[in-house]
Structures are given as structure tokens and as C-alpha cells.
Amino acid sequence: MRAIILLLLLVGSPAIGDEFRHYSQWTDEERAWFTTYAVASYIDYRQTAWALRQTGPSGRYLYSEANPILGRRPSSDSTAALKLGVLAAQYYSMGRLGFERENFRWGFKAATVVQVAVVINNDQLGISFTRAF
């Protein structure tokens, strides 16, 4: 949690100055991809929180988390902390690098496609995003 707070302080720090562009200064393409990533990440968080509460008739849990960083039964708080930390890092990276850097552009787009694929996979496993809300 301390690392997330430190990252958020760095993102908001005036020491970054002219080198950092905030959301309003991004291109339409950058904003669209970042927003898509953020929405897909939030849906994945909600799907995960819902799925980890589901039990079968025997009382056994029906689902477990597949992300090895979180472990099989993460708390909702640890899942949220990881999601927020990654999103803050994505925001910071976009503000510092932007899509002018070709390798960052394709890396960010790949991360977004993977996040959307996770949401779709969850839905196919029966963890519908409509149930999660």
C-alpha cells in the first residue's frame, strides 16, 4: 500500500513539471485507449470480487483467482490495491511517454487487449459482468 501512495504522490508532484502531460493534454487516441483499459480493469475487479464470494452446495468456493501475483483467494482490498497501482503506473507512463514512443504505444495497446480478453474470458467462465454490478 505504501508503494501505491508513493506512486500517487510522484504522479501528482510538481517536480515532474513540463515533462508530464495530464489526461486533458493527451491525444484522443491516448485517452480512448487509457479509458478502455481503466473500464476493463474495473469490470475485471468487480467480476473477481463477485466470483470469489460464490460457493457451491457443499460450501466450497466455485472460483479462484488465476493471477499469481494475487494468489488464489485474494481479499477485495488487495485486488483493488493492485488494480489501482497498475492504473496509476499506466497513467504516469502515458503522461511521461505518450504514444509518440512506438514501443510504449504497442505495449499499452497490448495490455489493454489482454485486459479486455480477461473480462471476456471471465464472462465465458460464468462470471458475467452484469452479475458483478
BAROBA-405045 format. One record per residue: x, y, z of N, C-alpha, C, O in turn; residue in three letters. Coordinates in steps of 0.2 Angstrom, whole numbers, padded with zeros to 4 digits, always signed. Example, Ala and Ser with C-alpha at 12.3 -4.5 7.8 and 13.67 -1.06 7.14 Angstrom:
<atoms>
+0066-0028+0039+0062-0022+0039+0066-0016+0039+0071-0017+0042ALA
+0064-0011+0035+0068-0005+0036+0064+0000+0039+0067+0006+0040SER
</atoms>
This chain:
<atoms>
+0004-0006+0000+0000+0000+0000+0004+0006+0000+0003+0011-0003MET
+0010+0006+0003+0015+0012+0004+0017+0013-0003+0018+0019-0005ARG
+0018+0008-0007+0021+0009-0014+0016+0013-0018+0018+0017-0022ALA
+0010+0011-0017+0004+0014-0021+0004+0022-0019+0003+0026-0024ILE
+0004+0023-0013+0004+0030-0011+0010+0034-0013+0009+0040-0015ILE
+0016+0031-0013+0022+0034-0016+0021+0036-0023+0023+0041-0025LEU
+0018+0031-0027+0017+0032-0034+0012+0037-0035+0013+0042-0040LEU
+0007+0038-0032+0002+0043-0032+0005+0050-0031+0004+0055-0034LEU
+0009+0050-0026+0012+0057-0024+0017+0059-0030+0018+0065-0031LEU
+0021+0054-0033+0025+0056-0038+0022+0058-0044+0024+0063-0047LEU
+0016+0055-0046+0012+0057-0051+0009+0064-0050+0009+0068-0055VAL
+0007+0066-0044+0005+0072-0043+0010+0078-0041+0008+0083-0040GLY
+0016+0076-0041+0022+0080-0039+0023+0086-0044+0023+0084-0050SER
+0024+0092-0042+0026+0097-0046+0033+0096-0049+0035+0100-0054PRO
+0037+0092-0046+0044+0091-0048+0044+0088-0055+0049+0088-0059ALA
+0038+0085-0057+0038+0082-0064+0038+0087-0069+0041+0087-0075ILE
+0034+0093-0068+0034+0099-0072+0032+0098-0079+0027+0095-0080GLY
+0036+0101-0084+0034+0101-0091+0034+0094-0094+0032+0093-0099ASP
+0038+0089-0091+0039+0083-0094+0033+0078-0094+0032+0073-0097GLU
+0028+0080-0090+0022+0076-0088+0016+0079-0091+0014+0085-0090PHE
+0012+0075-0095+0006+0078-0098+0000+0074-0094+0000+0068-0094ARG
-0005+0078-0092-0011+0075-0089-0016+0073-0094-0015+0075-0100HIS
-0021+0070-0092-0026+0067-0096-0029+0072-0101-0030+0071-0107TYR
-0030+0078-0099-0033+0083-0103-0028+0085-0109-0031+0088-0114SER
-0022+0084-0108-0017+0086-0113-0015+0080-0118-0011+0080-0123GLN
-0018+0074-0117-0017+0068-0121-0021+0069-0127-0026+0072-0128TRP
-0019+0065-0132-0022+0064-0139-0029+0061-0138-0029+0057-0133THR
-0033+0061-0143-0039+0057-0142-0038+0050-0142-0041+0046-0138ASP
-0033+0048-0146-0031+0040-0146-0029+0038-0139-0031+0033-0137GLU
-0024+0042-0136-0022+0040-0129-0027+0040-0124-0028+0035-0120GLU
-0032+0045-0124-0037+0045-0120-0042+0039-0121-0044+0036-0116ARG
-0043+0037-0127-0048+0032-0128-0045+0025-0126-0048+0021-0123ALA
-0038+0024-0127-0035+0018-0125-0035+0017-0118-0036+0012-0115TRP
-0033+0023-0114-0032+0023-0107-0039+0022-0104-0040+0018-0099PHE
-0044+0025-0106-0051+0024-0104-0053+0017-0105-0057+0014-0100THR
-0052+0014-0110-0054+0007-0111-0050+0003-0107-0054-0002-0104THR
-0044+0004-0105-0040+0000-0101-0043+0001-0094-0044-0004-0090TYR
-0045+0007-0092-0047+0008-0085-0054+0005-0084-0055+0002-0079ALA
-0058+0005-0089-0065+0002-0088-0065-0005-0088-0068-0009-0084VAL
-0061-0008-0092-0060-0016-0092-0057-0018-0086-0058-0023-0083ALA
-0052-0014-0083-0049-0016-0077-0054-0016-0071-0054-0020-0067SER
-0058-0011-0071-0063-0010-0066-0068-0016-0066-0070-0019-0061TYR
-0070-0018-0073-0075-0023-0073-0072-0030-0071-0075-0034-0068ILE
-0065-0031-0073-0062-0037-0070-0062-0037-0063-0063-0042-0060ASP
-0060-0031-0059-0061-0031-0052-0067-0033-0049-0068-0037-0045TYR
-0073-0030-0052-0079-0032-0050-0081-0039-0051-0084-0043-0047ARG
-0079-0042-0057-0080-0049-0058-0076-0053-0053-0079-0058-0051GLN
-0070-0051-0052-0066-0055-0047-0069-0055-0040-0070-0060-0037THR
-0071-0049-0038-0074-0049-0031-0081-0053-0031-0082-0056-0026ALA
-0085-0053-0036-0091-0057-0036-0089-0064-0036-0092-0068-0032TRP
-0085-0066-0040-0083-0073-0041-0080-0076-0035-0082-0082-0033ALA
-0076-0073-0031-0073-0075-0025-0078-0076-0020-0076-0079-0015LEU
-0084-0074-0020-0089-0074-0015-0093-0080-0016-0097-0082-0012ARG
-0093-0083-0022-0098-0089-0024-0096-0095-0021-0090-0097-0022GLN
-0101-0099-0018-0099-0105-0016-0105-0110-0019-0110-0108-0020THR
-0103-0117-0019-0107-0122-0021-0111-0125-0016-0111-0122-0010GLY
-0116-0130-0017-0120-0133-0012-0116-0135-0006-0118-0136+0000PRO
-0110-0138-0007-0106-0141-0002-0102-0135+0002-0099-0137+0007SER
-0103-0129+0000-0099-0124+0004-0092-0122+0001-0089-0118+0003GLY
-0090-0126-0004-0084-0125-0007-0084-0119-0012-0089-0118-0015ARG
-0079-0115-0012-0079-0110-0017-0078-0112-0024-0075-0117-0025TYR
-0082-0109-0028-0083-0111-0035-0077-0108-0040-0075-0111-0045LEU
-0074-0103-0038-0069-0099-0042-0063-0098-0038-0063-0097-0032TYR
-0057-0097-0041-0051-0095-0038-0048-0090-0043-0049-0090-0049SER
-0044-0086-0040-0040-0081-0044-0035-0084-0048-0031-0088-0045GLU
-0034-0082-0054-0029-0085-0059-0022-0081-0059-0017-0083-0061ALA
-0023-0075-0056-0017-0070-0056-0012-0072-0051-0014-0072-0045ASN
-0006-0075-0052-0001-0077-0047+0001-0072-0043+0003-0073-0037PRO
+0001-0066-0045+0003-0060-0040-0002-0060-0034+0000-0058-0029ILE
-0008-0061-0035-0014-0060-0030-0015-0066-0026-0017-0066-0020LEU
-0013-0072-0029-0014-0078-0025-0021-0081-0027-0025-0078-0030GLY
-0023-0087-0024-0029-0090-0026-0035-0087-0023-0041-0087-0026ARG
-0035-0084-0017-0040-0081-0013-0039-0074-0011-0038-0073-0005ARG
-0038-0069-0015-0036-0063-0013-0042-0059-0010-0047-0060-0011PRO
-0040-0054-0005-0045-0050-0002-0047-0045-0008-0044-0044-0012SER
-0053-0042-0007-0055-0037-0011-0051-0031-0011-0050-0028-0016SER
-0048-0030-0005-0044-0024-0004-0037-0025-0008-0035-0020-0011ASP
-0034-0031-0007-0028-0032-0011-0029-0032-0018-0024-0030-0022SER
-0035-0034-0021-0036-0034-0028-0037-0027-0030-0034-0025-0035THR
-0040-0023-0026-0041-0016-0028-0035-0012-0028-0033-0008-0032ALA
-0030-0014-0023-0024-0010-0022-0020-0012-0028-0016-0007-0031ALA
-0020-0018-0031-0016-0020-0036-0018-0016-0043-0015-0013-0047LEU
-0025-0016-0043-0028-0013-0049-0027-0006-0049-0025-0003-0055LYS
-0027-0002-0044-0026+0005-0043-0018+0006-0044-0017+0011-0048LEU
-0014+0002-0042-0007+0003-0043-0005+0003-0050-0001+0007-0053GLY
-0008-0002-0053-0006-0003-0061-0009+0002-0065-0006+0005-0069VAL
-0015+0005-0063-0018+0010-0066-0014+0017-0065-0014+0020-0070LEU
-0012+0018-0059-0008+0024-0058-0001+0023-0062+0001+0029-0065ALA
+0002+0018-0062+0008+0017-0066+0006+0018-0074+0010+0021-0077ALA
+0001+0015-0076-0001+0017-0083-0002+0024-0084+0000+0027-0090GLN
-0006+0027-0080-0007+0035-0081+0000+0038-0081+0001+0043-0085TYR
+0004+0037-0076+0010+0040-0076+0014+0039-0082+0017+0044-0085TYR
+0014+0033-0085+0018+0031-0091+0015+0035-0097+0019+0037-0101SER
+0009+0035-0097+0006+0038-0103+0007+0046-0102+0009+0049-0108MET
+0007+0049-0097+0009+0056-0096+0016+0057-0097+0018+0063-0100GLY
+0021+0053-0096+0028+0054-0097+0030+0052-0104+0034+0055-0107ARG
+0027+0046-0107+0029+0044-0113+0025+0045-0119+0027+0047-0124LEU
+0018+0044-0118+0013+0045-0123+0014+0041-0129+0019+0036-0129GLY
+0010+0041-0134+0010+0037-0139+0015+0039-0145+0016+0035-0150PHE
+0019+0044-0143+0024+0046-0148+0030+0040-0148+0033+0039-0153GLU
+0031+0037-0142+0035+0032-0142+0032+0025-0144+0027+0023-0141ARG
+0034+0023-0150+0031+0017-0153+0031+0011-0149+0025+0007-0149GLU
+0036+0009-0145+0036+0003-0141+0031+0004-0135+0028-0001-0134ASN
+0030+0010-0133+0025+0011-0127+0018+0011-0130+0014+0008-0127PHE
+0017+0013-0136+0010+0013-0139+0008+0006-0140+0003+0004-0138ARG
+0012+0002-0143+0010-0005-0144+0010-0009-0138+0006-0014-0137TRP
+0014-0008-0133+0014-0011-0126+0007-0009-0123+0004-0014-0120GLY
+0006-0003-0123-0001-0001-0119-0007-0004-0123-0011-0006-0119PHE
-0007-0004-0129-0012-0007-0133-0013-0014-0132-0018-0017-0131LYS
-0007-0018-0131-0007-0025-0130-0010-0026-0123-0014-0031-0122ALA
-0008-0022-0118-0010-0023-0111-0018-0022-0111-0021-0025-0107ALA
-0020-0017-0115-0027-0016-0115-0031-0022-0118-0036-0024-0115THR
-0029-0024-0123-0032-0030-0127-0032-0036-0122-0037-0040-0121VAL
-0026-0037-0118-0026-0043-0113-0031-0041-0108-0035-0046-0106VAL
-0032-0035-0105-0037-0034-0100-0044-0035-0103-0048-0038-0099GLN
-0046-0033-0109-0052-0034-0112-0053-0042-0112-0059-0045-0111VAL
-0048-0046-0115-0048-0053-0115-0050-0056-0109-0053-0061-0109ALA
-0047-0054-0103-0048-0057-0097-0056-0056-0095-0059-0060-0092VAL
-0058-0050-0096-0065-0049-0095-0070-0053-0099-0075-0056-0096VAL
-0068-0054-0105-0072-0059-0109-0071-0066-0107-0076-0070-0107ILE
-0065-0068-0105-0064-0075-0103-0068-0076-0096-0071-0081-0095ASN
-0068-0071-0092-0072-0072-0086-0079-0073-0087-0083-0077-0084ASN
-0082-0069-0092-0089-0070-0094-0090-0077-0097-0095-0080-0095ASP
-0086-0079-0101-0087-0086-0103-0086-0091-0098-0089-0097-0099GLN
-0083-0090-0092-0082-0095-0087-0089-0094-0082-0089-0098-0077LEU
-0093-0090-0084-0099-0089-0080-0099-0083-0075-0103-0082-0071GLY
-0094-0079-0075-0093-0073-0071-0095-0067-0075-0091-0063-0077ILE
-0101-0067-0076-0104-0062-0081-0103-0055-0077-0104-0054-0071SER
-0101-0050-0082-0100-0043-0079-0107-0040-0077-0107-0035-0073PHE
-0112-0042-0080-0119-0040-0077-0120-0042-0070-0124-0038-0067THR
-0118-0048-0068-0119-0050-0061-0115-0047-0057-0117-0046-0051ARG
-0109-0044-0059-0104-0041-0054-0106-0034-0052-0104-0031-0047ALA
-0112-0031-0055-0114-0025-0054-0120-0025-0050-0123-0019-0048PHE
</atoms>
